[in-house]
Amino acid sequence: METRTDLLSYTDAMLTWVSGRGRILIVVHDNPDPDSLASAMALRHLFAVRLNREAVIAFSGMIGRSENLAMAKLLQIPLTPFPLIDLKAFPVICLLDTQPGTGNNSLPPEVRADIVIDHHPMRDSSASCRWVDIRPNYGTTATILYEYLKVQGVSVGTKLATALFYAIKSETQDLGREATRPDRDAYLVLFPLANKTLLNSITRPNLPREYFIALHSALEHASLYGKVLVASLDGVQFPEVVSELADLLVRLEGTETVLCLGHYSQELILSIRTTSEEINAGELIRKLVAGIGAAGGHGMMAGGKIDNVAPERVAELEAVLTQRFLAELQVTDPPLALVP
């Protein structure tokens, strides 16, 4: 949206369209993160205040990361497992922080989303949707939803402010990663409104033993190739730990780009993090899984997965992905164990 007037007209028209229909379903991406959770909470609030309608928030996968679990619990975000949803009962379907055909949400290909709001690069499949607001120049989807509330004059309560603030904080790493002016503006407005006690409980939750098991595996199986690091977590207890440890490992001194791999159920999970402005993590990961999986992302962070991977094939597939990764980055350095 170019101006405040444009955004007001757009959201007015969208709300008018929604008001003439039945039940509303909000679908977030699989294994939802703070950005998707806060965005869903905000859109649900907008519908409740402006239309007096209660939307259902649905997710697939699991919420395993301790911070995300604490966020959902402490902020009382109402979530319904996607398998319990009867799609035919919802004339209005919204996709948040994801898009049709990305492979990271459980909306069937034959079901068209009516509303798509995202900050990742535009997918061709999104063009056929009725209401599409995709802003790759924004650091978070939560910032877009904050602007919806602001332009519609909808007040933001303490819990919603805490959710939106934490989403921006975590997604942009306190405005240090891919944050633009709208993200900074929202961050500064929301901070005084957020509940600091809740925020502290979300950002510093107790960590399960499984986290440290995954960390041990990552350190034990991490290899350095000059400024590049590849780490295999082996089997993991929850998918989000792969991206969580990628965030940690990219902080290693002298490291610019990290690929983390982990096997969960029948899926091989990938996560890339980079501090290099010359690398687009989203483009890179899509090349890695071309023909064998699905992935998405943007400048400094990206994730993907390969389905139906039997345990006996994990090592072989990880070797192929590592070779593709190093080839794309033109890395020829010999491997060096992170922990000898």
PyMOL commands that set and color helices and strands:
alter all, ss='L'
color gray80, all
select helices_A, chain A and resi 4-19+34-51+66-74+82-84+87-89+124-128+141-151+158-171+181-193+196-203+209-220+240-249+281-288+311-328
alter helices_A, ss='H'
color red, helices_A
select strands_A, chain A and resi 24-28+56-59+80-81+92-96+115-118+131-134+222-225+228-235+257-264+267-274+294-297+301-306+336-337
alter strands_A, ss='S'
color yellow, strands_A
deselect
rebuild
show_as cartoon
